[in-house]
Amino acid sequence: MGFFFFETAWRTVQGFEVMNMLRKGQLQGMTRGDVRGQVALVAKLFGVAA
């Protein structure tokens, strides 16, 4: 269906990029393959209990 607004598409692409950085361990304080750390970070960002 696509995106109706450029800003929505832009934010979606930025989200993909951040998730790839997480997966690759490119964020400061996060090691590559630290799945528990990644889950904890995403849960903290979105206010979800994990």
Backbone torsions as a table, in degrees:
resi	resn	phi	psi	omega
1	MET	NA	-35.1	176.6
2	GLY	93.2	179.9	179.5
3	PHE	-102.8	143.2	180.0
4	PHE	-87.5	-24.7	-178.4
5	PHE	-129.6	144.4	178.8
6	PHE	-60.3	-40.2	-177.9
7	GLU	-61.2	-37.7	178.3
8	THR	-64.8	-44.4	178.0
9	ALA	-62.9	-42.6	-179.4
10	TRP	-60.7	-46.3	-179.9
11	ARG	-65.8	-36.0	178.0
12	THR	-64.9	-45.5	178.5
13	VAL	-63.1	-40.7	178.2
14	GLN	-62.2	-38.3	177.0
15	GLY	-63.2	-41.4	176.8
16	PHE	-61.4	-42.3	-178.9
17	GLU	-64.1	-41.7	178.8
18	VAL	-65.0	-42.0	179.0
19	MET	-64.4	-37.3	176.1
20	ASN	-66.3	-39.1	177.0
21	MET	-63.6	-40.3	176.5
22	LEU	-59.8	-48.7	-177.3
23	ARG	-61.8	-36.5	-177.8
24	LYS	-83.7	-7.3	-179.0
25	GLY	75.6	30.2	-177.4
26	GLN	-91.6	0.2	177.3
27	LEU	-91.0	141.5	-179.5
28	GLN	-62.4	129.8	179.2
29	GLY	87.8	1.7	-178.6
30	MET	-122.3	125.3	178.9
31	THR	-94.0	153.9	-179.5
32	ARG	-64.9	132.8	178.3
33	GLY	85.0	2.7	178.9
34	ASP	-83.7	79.5	-174.8
35	VAL	-65.1	-40.9	179.3
36	ARG	-62.5	-40.0	177.1
37	GLY	-64.7	-39.0	178.4
38	GLN	-64.9	-43.7	179.3
39	VAL	-63.2	-42.9	-179.8
40	ALA	-63.2	-42.0	-179.7
41	LEU	-64.4	-47.2	-179.8
42	VAL	-64.6	-40.4	178.5
43	ALA	-62.9	-40.0	179.1
44	LYS	-67.0	-41.2	-179.4
45	LEU	-63.7	-39.0	-176.8
46	PHE	-97.3	0.5	178.1
47	GLY	68.2	36.2	-178.4
48	VAL	-110.8	138.2	177.2
49	ALA	-77.6	130.5	179.4
50	ALA	-125.5	NA	NA
